[in-house]
Amino acid sequence: MALRVPAIPFTFIAHTLGIAALVLVLVWNIHFRGGFAWEATNKNLIFNLHPLLMLLGLILLGGEAIISYKSLPLKKQVKKLIHLVLHALALALGIIGIYAAFKNHNESGIANLYSLHSWIGIGVIVLYGIQWIYGFLTFFYPGGSPTLRSETMPWHVVFGLLVYVLAVANASLGFLEKLTFLENSGVAKFGSEAFLVNFTALTTILFGAFVVISVLSEAPAPIEDDHSYSSI
């Protein structure tokens, strides 16, 4: 059941929080962690790509993909295309972000997949991929029957939200894990970098929360077109 409030104001708040989270993660990795690199003697520069790409991909673009389908007052086919493309970009950046973490570990002699964050991360990217493939085949091309689409749409929405919430939760777990490692290596527990990382995590959580709220709110009146197959 939708909340009896318009979704648009919540999407503006989400956009603001998303920009803030991106700025914070850039400041953290450039100012405190030395920047980014794909090939470097300092392997930490390779790892720095991981939080940036995961945040930009699965969290921000993934959230924008969800918001776009709910809140844009466009024809359904246009919204479906925007939704599909943004999720595809999110998935691609997420895969590259995970690869960056593996690349850093392999070149640094660090074991892979030893933490809860890494286990959940692999699960999220797999579920995200399954969700995208199913959405593409059923709702875009070649497209399922009207009955199949109408019956599975609620499950597609619920499953997508669950995967997204899990991604946001795992991002928070990743910030905590990385900050714990840094503090054990000498970063001050009440220093500016620690506060910055914690604020980045909080901003990420708030962004995810407003994405979910926007989905539960009332969408603007859609522009009907000849290709719409149902009222869902």
SULVEN-V138602 format. One record per residue. N is the residue number from 0. BURIAL is 1 if it has 9 or more other C-alpha atoms within 8 Angstrom, else 0. D_LAST is the distance of its C-alpha to the last C-alpha in Angstrom with 1 decimal. Layout:
n:N burial:BURIAL d_last:D_LAST
n:N burial:BURIAL d_last:D_LAST
//
This chain:
n:0 burial:0 d_last:12.4
n:1 burial:0 d_last:12.4
n:2 burial:0 d_last:16.0
n:3 burial:0 d_last:17.0
n:4 burial:0 d_last:18.3
n:5 burial:1 d_last:17.2
n:6 burial:1 d_last:16.4
n:7 burial:1 d_last:18.8
n:8 burial:0 d_last:22.1
n:9 burial:1 d_last:21.2
n:10 burial:1 d_last:20.4
n:11 burial:0 d_last:23.9
n:12 burial:1 d_last:25.5
n:13 burial:1 d_last:23.8
n:14 burial:1 d_last:25.2
n:15 burial:0 d_last:28.6
n:16 burial:1 d_last:28.7
n:17 burial:1 d_last:27.7
n:18 burial:0 d_last:30.6
n:19 burial:1 d_last:32.9
n:20 burial:1 d_last:32.2
n:21 burial:1 d_last:32.9
n:22 burial:0 d_last:36.1
n:23 burial:1 d_last:37.3
n:24 burial:1 d_last:36.9
n:25 burial:1 d_last:38.7
n:26 burial:1 d_last:41.5
n:27 burial:1 d_last:41.9
n:28 burial:1 d_last:42.2
n:29 burial:1 d_last:44.3
n:30 burial:1 d_last:46.5
n:31 burial:0 d_last:47.0
n:32 burial:1 d_last:46.4
n:33 burial:0 d_last:48.0
n:34 burial:1 d_last:45.1
n:35 burial:1 d_last:43.5
n:36 burial:1 d_last:44.9
n:37 burial:0 d_last:44.0
n:38 burial:0 d_last:47.7
n:39 burial:0 d_last:50.1
n:40 burial:0 d_last:53.0
n:41 burial:0 d_last:51.3
n:42 burial:1 d_last:48.5
n:43 burial:0 d_last:46.8
n:44 burial:1 d_last:45.7
n:45 burial:1 d_last:43.7
n:46 burial:1 d_last:42.0
n:47 burial:1 d_last:41.1
n:48 burial:1 d_last:38.6
n:49 burial:1 d_last:36.6
n:50 burial:1 d_last:35.4
n:51 burial:1 d_last:34.8
n:52 burial:1 d_last:32.7
n:53 burial:1 d_last:30.8
n:54 burial:1 d_last:30.0
n:55 burial:1 d_last:29.2
n:56 burial:1 d_last:27.1
n:57 burial:1 d_last:25.1
n:58 burial:1 d_last:25.1
n:59 burial:1 d_last:25.0
n:60 burial:1 d_last:23.4
n:61 burial:1 d_last:21.0
n:62 burial:1 d_last:20.2
n:63 burial:1 d_last:19.9
n:64 burial:1 d_last:17.5
n:65 burial:1 d_last:15.1
n:66 burial:1 d_last:15.8
n:67 burial:1 d_last:15.5
n:68 burial:1 d_last:11.8
n:69 burial:1 d_last:11.1
n:70 burial:1 d_last:13.9
n:71 burial:1 d_last:15.0
n:72 burial:0 d_last:14.7
n:73 burial:0 d_last:14.7
n:74 burial:1 d_last:13.3
n:75 burial:1 d_last:10.4
n:76 burial:0 d_last:13.2
n:77 burial:0 d_last:15.5
n:78 burial:1 d_last:13.4
n:79 burial:1 d_last:12.9
n:80 burial:0 d_last:16.6
n:81 burial:1 d_last:17.6
n:82 burial:1 d_last:15.6
n:83 burial:1 d_last:17.3
n:84 burial:0 d_last:20.7
n:85 burial:1 d_last:20.9
n:86 burial:1 d_last:20.1
n:87 burial:1 d_last:22.7
n:88 burial:1 d_last:25.2
n:89 burial:1 d_last:24.6
n:90 burial:1 d_last:25.3
n:91 burial:1 d_last:28.3
n:92 burial:1 d_last:29.8
n:93 burial:1 d_last:29.3
n:94 burial:1 d_last:31.2
n:95 burial:1 d_last:34.0
n:96 burial:1 d_last:34.1
n:97 burial:1 d_last:34.7
n:98 burial:0 d_last:37.2
n:99 burial:1 d_last:39.0
n:100 burial:1 d_last:39.5
n:101 burial:1 d_last:40.8
n:102 burial:1 d_last:43.1
n:103 burial:1 d_last:44.5
n:104 burial:1 d_last:45.2
n:105 burial:1 d_last:46.7
n:106 burial:0 d_last:49.0
n:107 burial:0 d_last:50.0
n:108 burial:0 d_last:50.8
n:109 burial:0 d_last:48.1
n:110 burial:0 d_last:46.4
n:111 burial:0 d_last:42.7
n:112 burial:0 d_last:40.0
n:113 burial:0 d_last:42.2
n:114 burial:0 d_last:40.0
n:115 burial:0 d_last:36.9
n:116 burial:1 d_last:35.3
n:117 burial:1 d_last:35.9
n:118 burial:1 d_last:34.6
n:119 burial:1 d_last:31.3
n:120 burial:1 d_last:31.1
n:121 burial:0 d_last:31.5
n:122 burial:0 d_last:28.9
n:123 burial:1 d_last:26.4
n:124 burial:1 d_last:27.0
n:125 burial:0 d_last:26.8
n:126 burial:1 d_last:23.4
n:127 burial:1 d_last:22.1
n:128 burial:1 d_last:23.4
n:129 burial:0 d_last:21.9
n:130 burial:1 d_last:18.4
n:131 burial:1 d_last:18.9
n:132 burial:0 d_last:20.3
n:133 burial:0 d_last:17.6
n:134 burial:1 d_last:14.9
n:135 burial:1 d_last:17.3
n:136 burial:1 d_last:18.1
n:137 burial:1 d_last:14.7
n:138 burial:1 d_last:12.4
n:139 burial:1 d_last:15.4
n:140 burial:0 d_last:18.6
n:141 burial:0 d_last:19.5
n:142 burial:1 d_last:15.9
n:143 burial:1 d_last:15.1
n:144 burial:0 d_last:14.5
n:145 burial:0 d_last:11.2
n:146 burial:0 d_last:11.8
n:147 burial:1 d_last:12.6
n:148 burial:1 d_last:9.6
n:149 burial:1 d_last:7.1
n:150 burial:0 d_last:9.8
n:151 burial:0 d_last:10.7
n:152 burial:1 d_last:7.7
n:153 burial:0 d_last:8.5
n:154 burial:0 d_last:12.1
n:155 burial:1 d_last:11.9
n:156 burial:0 d_last:10.9
n:157 burial:0 d_last:13.5
n:158 burial:1 d_last:16.1
n:159 burial:1 d_last:15.8
n:160 burial:1 d_last:16.5
n:161 burial:0 d_last:19.3
n:162 burial:1 d_last:20.8
n:163 burial:1 d_last:20.7
n:164 burial:1 d_last:22.3
n:165 burial:1 d_last:24.8
n:166 burial:1 d_last:25.7
n:167 burial:1 d_last:26.4
n:168 burial:1 d_last:28.5
n:169 burial:1 d_last:30.4
n:170 burial:1 d_last:31.0
n:171 burial:1 d_last:32.6
n:172 burial:1 d_last:34.6
n:173 burial:1 d_last:35.8
n:174 burial:1 d_last:37.0
n:175 burial:1 d_last:38.9
n:176 burial:1 d_last:40.4
n:177 burial:0 d_last:41.6
n:178 burial:1 d_last:43.0
n:179 burial:0 d_last:44.8
n:180 burial:0 d_last:46.4
n:181 burial:1 d_last:47.4
n:182 burial:1 d_last:49.0
n:183 burial:0 d_last:50.9
n:184 burial:0 d_last:52.2
n:185 burial:0 d_last:53.5
n:186 burial:1 d_last:50.8
n:187 burial:0 d_last:51.4
n:188 burial:0 d_last:49.1
n:189 burial:0 d_last:49.1
n:190 burial:0 d_last:49.5
n:191 burial:0 d_last:47.4
n:192 burial:1 d_last:45.7
n:193 burial:1 d_last:44.7
n:194 burial:1 d_last:43.2
n:195 burial:1 d_last:41.4
n:196 burial:1 d_last:39.8
n:197 burial:1 d_last:38.8
n:198 burial:0 d_last:37.3
n:199 burial:1 d_last:35.4
n:200 burial:1 d_last:33.9
n:201 burial:1 d_last:33.1
n:202 burial:1 d_last:31.4
n:203 burial:1 d_last:29.3
n:204 burial:1 d_last:28.2
n:205 burial:1 d_last:27.4
n:206 burial:1 d_last:25.4
n:207 burial:1 d_last:23.3
n:208 burial:0 d_last:23.0
n:209 burial:1 d_last:21.7
n:210 burial:1 d_last:19.2
n:211 burial:1 d_last:17.8
n:212 burial:1 d_last:18.2
n:213 burial:1 d_last:16.3
n:214 burial:1 d_last:13.2
n:215 burial:1 d_last:13.7
n:216 burial:1 d_last:14.4
n:217 burial:1 d_last:12.7
n:218 burial:1 d_last:11.5
n:219 burial:1 d_last:13.5
n:220 burial:0 d_last:12.5
n:221 burial:1 d_last:11.1
n:222 burial:0 d_last:13.5
n:223 burial:0 d_last:12.3
n:224 burial:0 d_last:13.9
n:225 burial:0 d_last:15.0
n:226 burial:0 d_last:13.3
n:227 burial:1 d_last:9.6
n:228 burial:0 d_last:8.7
n:229 burial:0 d_last:5.6
n:230 burial:0 d_last:3.8
n:231 burial:0 d_last:0.0
//
